[in-house]
């Protein structure tokens, strides 16, 4: 007499429903990720002296540097402004991703 494994009361139909639901969830997540990728995100340094624009897939699309930020005697200031703008732009992407996809991963980690 062969015994079928017990999946906690889940029969074959329930497993099919779970797989269907998982595929639907995966499609929704992919669509939301595409929506994020299609957006632009902007990070700005102090006084908007440097503005970094990213696509949702974290690619730098544009970098604007105000001529006032270019001081040959203080290159460190320009470096700091660029770093600040880039980090703020990337943080915007992270925030949007968490807001959009976080509902799917809540409680998984």
C-alpha contacts under 8 A as a table, 3 or more apart, distances in Angstrom:
res1	aa1	res2	aa2	distance
6	X	9	X	6.47
6	X	10	X	7.57
7	X	10	X	5.23
7	X	11	X	7.33
10	X	13	X	7.82
10	X	14	X	5.57
10	X	15	X	6.59
11	X	14	X	5.35
11	X	15	X	6.45
12	X	15	X	5.11
12	X	16	X	6.31
13	X	16	X	5.04
13	X	17	X	6.21
14	X	17	X	4.99
14	X	18	X	6.11
15	X	18	X	4.99
15	X	19	X	6.20
16	X	19	X	5.07
16	X	20	X	6.12
17	X	20	X	5.01
17	X	21	X	6.07
18	X	21	X	5.02
18	X	22	X	6.07
19	X	22	X	4.97
19	X	23	X	6.21
20	X	23	X	5.23
20	X	24	X	6.24
21	X	24	X	5.04
21	X	25	X	6.11
22	X	25	X	5.03
22	X	26	X	6.08
23	X	26	X	4.98
23	X	27	X	6.18
24	X	27	X	5.14
24	X	28	X	6.27
25	X	28	X	5.08
25	X	29	X	6.19
26	X	29	X	5.14
26	X	30	X	6.19
27	X	30	X	5.09
27	X	31	X	6.18
28	X	31	X	5.11
28	X	32	X	6.24
29	X	32	X	5.13
29	X	33	X	6.14
29	X	101	X	6.66
29	X	104	X	7.66
30	X	33	X	5.05
30	X	34	X	6.19
31	X	34	X	5.07
31	X	35	X	6.29
32	X	35	X	4.99
32	X	36	X	6.37
32	X	100	X	6.67
32	X	101	X	7.12
33	X	36	X	5.09
33	X	37	X	6.17
33	X	97	X	7.60
33	X	101	X	7.63
34	X	37	X	4.97
34	X	38	X	6.20
35	X	38	X	5.23
35	X	39	X	6.65
36	X	39	X	5.34
36	X	56	X	5.12
36	X	57	X	7.56
36	X	93	X	7.90
36	X	96	X	7.27
36	X	97	X	6.91
37	X	40	X	7.86
37	X	55	X	6.15
37	X	56	X	3.73
37	X	57	X	4.97
38	X	55	X	6.81
38	X	56	X	6.07
39	X	55	X	6.00
39	X	56	X	5.42
40	X	53	X	6.64
40	X	54	X	5.57
40	X	55	X	4.66
40	X	56	X	5.94
41	X	53	X	5.61
41	X	54	X	5.12
41	X	55	X	6.26
41	X	56	X	6.81
41	X	89	X	5.79
41	X	90	X	7.73
41	X	92	X	6.23
41	X	93	X	6.41
42	X	51	X	6.80
42	X	52	X	5.62
42	X	53	X	4.45
42	X	54	X	6.30
42	X	85	X	7.98
42	X	88	X	7.50
42	X	89	X	4.84
42	X	92	X	7.33
43	X	51	X	5.76
43	X	52	X	5.18
43	X	53	X	6.47
43	X	84	X	7.79
43	X	85	X	4.56
43	X	86	X	5.90
43	X	87	X	7.07
43	X	88	X	4.52
43	X	89	X	3.67
43	X	90	X	7.41
43	X	92	X	7.45
44	X	47	X	7.90
44	X	48	X	5.23
44	X	49	X	7.40
44	X	50	X	5.85
44	X	51	X	4.56
44	X	52	X	6.44
44	X	84	X	7.28
44	X	85	X	4.46
44	X	86	X	7.71
44	X	88	X	6.70
44	X	89	X	7.33
45	X	48	X	5.15
45	X	49	X	6.01
45	X	50	X	5.37
45	X	51	X	6.56
45	X	81	X	5.45
45	X	82	X	7.15
45	X	84	X	5.45
45	X	85	X	4.58
45	X	88	X	7.92
46	X	49	X	6.32
46	X	50	X	7.77
46	X	81	X	7.18
48	X	51	X	6.17
48	X	66	X	7.97
49	X	64	X	7.97
49	X	65	X	5.96
49	X	66	X	4.99
49	X	68	X	7.31
49	X	69	X	6.00
49	X	81	X	7.26
50	X	63	X	7.17
50	X	64	X	5.60
50	X	65	X	4.61
50	X	66	X	6.25
50	X	69	X	7.66
50	X	81	X	6.11
50	X	82	X	6.03
50	X	85	X	6.16
51	X	62	X	7.97
51	X	63	X	5.75
51	X	64	X	5.10
51	X	65	X	6.67
51	X	82	X	7.87
51	X	85	X	5.85
51	X	86	X	7.93
52	X	60	X	7.11
52	X	61	X	7.72
52	X	62	X	5.87
52	X	63	X	4.58
52	X	64	X	6.51
52	X	82	X	7.78
52	X	85	X	5.66
52	X	86	X	5.66
52	X	89	X	6.45
53	X	60	X	6.01
53	X	61	X	5.48
53	X	62	X	5.01
53	X	63	X	6.33
53	X	89	X	6.70
54	X	57	X	7.78
54	X	58	X	5.84
54	X	59	X	5.33
54	X	60	X	4.46
54	X	61	X	5.10
54	X	62	X	6.99
54	X	89	X	6.66
54	X	90	X	7.58
55	X	58	X	5.55
55	X	59	X	5.36
55	X	60	X	6.62
55	X	61	X	6.41
56	X	59	X	7.30
56	X	93	X	6.13
58	X	90	X	6.82
58	X	93	X	7.29
60	X	63	X	7.53
65	X	69	X	6.75
65	X	70	X	7.91
66	X	69	X	5.48
66	X	70	X	7.37
67	X	70	X	5.38
68	X	71	X	7.20
69	X	77	X	7.53
69	X	78	X	5.89
70	X	74	X	7.95
70	X	75	X	7.32
70	X	78	X	6.35
71	X	74	X	5.26
71	X	75	X	6.31
71	X	77	X	7.97
71	X	78	X	7.61
72	X	75	X	5.96
74	X	77	X	5.72
74	X	78	X	7.37
75	X	78	X	5.33
75	X	79	X	6.39
76	X	79	X	5.00
76	X	80	X	6.13
77	X	80	X	5.11
77	X	81	X	6.22
78	X	81	X	5.04
78	X	82	X	6.18
79	X	82	X	5.20
79	X	83	X	6.14
80	X	83	X	5.12
80	X	84	X	6.05
81	X	84	X	5.08
81	X	85	X	6.18
82	X	85	X	5.21
82	X	86	X	6.04
83	X	86	X	5.20
83	X	87	X	6.01
84	X	87	X	5.28
84	X	88	X	6.15
85	X	88	X	5.18
85	X	89	X	6.19
86	X	89	X	5.14
86	X	90	X	6.24
87	X	90	X	5.15
87	X	91	X	6.04
88	X	91	X	4.96
88	X	92	X	6.29
89	X	92	X	5.15
89	X	93	X	6.66
90	X	93	X	5.13
90	X	94	X	6.34
91	X	94	X	4.97
91	X	95	X	6.06
92	X	95	X	5.06
92	X	96	X	6.18
93	X	96	X	5.19
93	X	97	X	6.03
94	X	97	X	5.06
94	X	98	X	6.05
95	X	98	X	5.18
95	X	99	X	6.11
96	X	99	X	5.06
96	X	100	X	6.05
97	X	100	X	5.15
97	X	101	X	5.67
97	X	102	X	7.18
98	X	101	X	5.37
98	X	102	X	4.57
98	X	103	X	7.94
99	X	102	X	5.59
99	X	103	X	7.33
100	X	103	X	6.86
101	X	104	X	5.56
101	X	105	X	6.87
102	X	105	X	5.17
102	X	106	X	5.79
103	X	106	X	5.40
105	X	108	X	5.41
105	X	109	X	7.45
106	X	109	X	7.33
